[in-house]
Amino acid sequence: MDVEEWIVTLAFPNQERLHRGRSSPGIYAFLPTRMVTYFPFIIQADFVLVSSRETVILDDKWNHGILECVPSAFVDAFKTLVRGSKSKQNCFSGKHYSYSDRQEAEALL
């Protein structure tokens, strides 16, 4: 599969902390799945799901590509949120991640 680009969007709570035990954010593929990440944000991307749409197929090459972009998406979102708090802007959109972005992120690790 020649994957060129993924769109990964992270959703953070706005002015309210997440409360553990009530509802944990997880993975969305345009609709929520039953997969919980325990991160304080939601991961939204075009994941390949099982037929019931409840879980992500973890051994799928496409999904691996998406998941490998999540750390870069988090760093980008964090920078945007920090800059946004200075300018009173709290919104940002998903970012397109290419294969070369992933290679650059891996080189930093």
C-alpha positions in Angstrom: 0.0 0.0 0.0 1.5 3.3 -1.1 0.3 5.7 1.6 1.2 9.3 0.9 -0.7 11.3 3.4 -2.9 11.0 6.5 -5.0 13.6 8.3 -4.8 13.3 12.0 -6.9 15.6 14.2 -6.6 15.8 18.0 -9.5 17.1 20.1 -8.7 18.6 23.5 -11.2 19.6 26.2 -12.0 23.3 26.2 -11.9 25.0 29.6 -12.8 21.8 31.4 -10.7 19.0 32.7 -11.4 15.4 31.7 -12.6 13.3 34.6 -11.3 9.8 34.7 -13.9 7.1 35.0 -16.8 9.1 33.5 -15.9 8.8 29.8 -12.4 8.3 28.6 -11.5 9.8 25.3 -10.3 7.5 22.7 -10.1 6.8 19.0 -12.6 8.2 16.5 -13.0 7.2 12.9 -15.6 9.9 12.2 -17.7 8.2 14.9 -16.4 7.0 18.3 -14.9 3.5 18.6 -14.7 1.5 21.8 -11.0 1.9 21.9 -9.7 3.9 24.9 -6.3 5.6 24.8 -6.2 7.2 28.3 -4.7 10.3 26.7 -6.4 13.5 27.6 -7.5 14.1 24.0 -9.4 12.3 21.2 -7.6 11.0 18.2 -9.6 11.4 15.0 -8.4 9.9 11.7 -9.6 7.7 8.9 -8.7 4.4 10.6 -9.5 1.0 9.1 -12.0 -0.7 11.4 -13.4 -4.1 12.0 -16.8 -4.7 10.4 -18.6 -3.8 13.7 -16.8 -0.4 13.7 -16.0 -0.9 17.4 -12.2 -1.3 17.2 -9.2 -0.3 15.0 -7.5 -3.2 13.2 -4.1 -2.9 14.9 -2.0 -4.9 12.5 -3.1 -2.9 9.5 -0.3 -1.0 7.7 -2.6 2.1 7.1 -3.4 2.3 10.8 0.2 1.9 11.8 1.0 5.0 9.6 -1.7 7.0 11.3 -0.6 6.0 14.8 3.0 6.8 14.0 1.9 10.4 13.2 0.1 11.0 16.6 3.3 12.1 18.5 4.0 14.8 15.8 0.3 15.8 15.8 0.5 16.2 19.6 3.6 18.4 19.5 2.0 20.5 16.7 -1.3 20.8 18.7 0.6 21.7 21.9 2.5 24.5 20.1 -0.7 25.8 18.6 -2.5 25.7 21.9 0.4 27.6 23.7 0.4 30.2 20.9 -3.4 30.3 21.0 -3.5 31.0 24.7 -1.4 34.1 24.2 -3.6 35.4 21.4 -6.9 34.1 22.9 -7.4 31.7 20.0 -8.2 28.2 21.0 -9.1 26.5 17.7 -6.9 24.6 15.3 -7.6 22.1 12.5 -6.3 18.8 11.7 -2.9 18.5 9.9 -1.9 16.5 6.9 1.0 14.2 7.7 3.1 12.8 4.9 5.6 9.9 5.0 8.5 12.4 5.1 7.0 14.1 8.2 7.0 10.7 9.9 10.6 10.1 8.9 11.7 13.5 10.3 9.8 12.7 13.6 11.5 9.3 13.9 14.9 11.0 13.4 14.3 13.2 16.4 13.6 10.2 18.7 
